[in-house]
């Protein structure tokens, strides 16, 4: 009997439920075949488990591979996660330019955490030319009140 799309959806939901309940070995059992099959949400969850050694030994290479696979499919949280790996040099070599690329993709999908990180990177000139105007735009998109930020005092 073959595995149907309905079975895959049930496995995904069960895998996510196991992940949320911190039953990581069960989550890995359910999500790993889906991740192998190209499911971005399963890939993202596998990346988190491999990165943090949840239900398995920490595996930085697998974590980076799964995070990139999900990010390349447009998964916003994975794009943020990959950006963070490049920013911090965690699981991957530190590369602020690459970090900016992935944070921008996630930020453009409305992820406030990526918008804020990107704003800080523009403010500091980390991985990009320092650009206070771009920093201000990203801070505003992330929902910051202009009056509360030092950057606006420097711009005005």
Number of C-alpha atoms within 10 A of each C-alpha: 3 5 7 9 9 9 11 17 12 13 19 22 16 16 25 22 15 19 23 11 10 13 15 23 16 17 27 24 14 22 29 19 16 21 22 13 12 15 18 23 22 26 28 29 25 26 28 21 23 25 23 14 15 18 17 13 11 16 15 19 14 17 27 23 19 28 30 23 23 27 25 16 14 15 21 24 21 29 30 27 25 33 31 24 24 23 23 15 14 15 20 17 11 16 17 21 16 17 27 25 19 26 30 22 21 27 25 15 16 14 19 19 15 28 27 22 24 29 24 20 25 22 20 15 15 17 17 16 11 15 14 20 15 16 24 22 15 24 23 16 18 20 12 15 11 14 9 9 12 9 17 15 10 8 9 5
